């Protein structure tokens, strides 16, 4: 009887094994996606901070705001 139970439990495990593997892959892919999303968000926020700093400097020194805006955004994009 013990051998029969071992075989039965082994078959049960083997039947569900692909499901466990696929769930594990989904979790890994989701984690990687979240990491990439956070990385992109950090880069975007860094670029926005640099652009806002450039706009502030441009307006306080009396430079043309629209020209400085475009150059500061381009600079921020290069920096990130």
N, C-alpha and C positions, 0 to 999 in steps of 0.2 A: 504493500500500500504506500509506503514512503516513496518508493521509486516513481510510482504513478503520480503522486502529488508533486514531486520534483519536476517531472516531465511536464505536467499540466501548468505549473507556475512558470517554468521556462518558456513554454509556448505562449503564455499570456504576456510575459515580458517582451518576447520577440515580436508579438503582434503590435504592441504599443510603442516599441522602440523608435520607429520612424516618426511617430507623433512627437515624442520627446525631442528628437533631433530637430525637427522643423520648428518646434516652439523655441528651442534654444537659439536657432538661427534668427528667428523673428526678433527675439529680445536683443541679440547682438546687433542686428541691423538697426533697430530702433535707437539703441544707445549711441551708435555711431552717428545716426542722423541728428540726434539731439546735440551731440558734441559739435558737429559741423554747423548746426544752426546757431549755437552759442558763439562759435568762432566768427561767423559772418556778422552776427549782431554786434559783437565787440568791435570788429573792423568798421562797421557802419557808424557806430556811435563815436568812435575815435575820429573818423572823418568829419562828422557833423560838428564835433567840438572844435576841431581845427578850422572849419569853415566859419563857424560863429565867431571865433577869436579873430579871424581875418576880417570879417565884416565889421566887428567892433572897432578894430584898429583903423580900418578904412574910413569909417564915419567920424571917428574922433580926430583924425588928422586932416579931415576935409577933402579927402580924395573922392573921386567919382565912385559912388557906392555900387552902382551896377557893374562897372568894370572890375572893381575890387572883389565884388561878390563872385563873379565868374572865375577870376584868377585864384581866389582863395579856395573855392570848391575844387578846382582843378588841382591845386597844390595838395589839398586834403586827400584827394583821390590817389595822388602819387605817393603820399606818405603812408597810406594804409596798405 
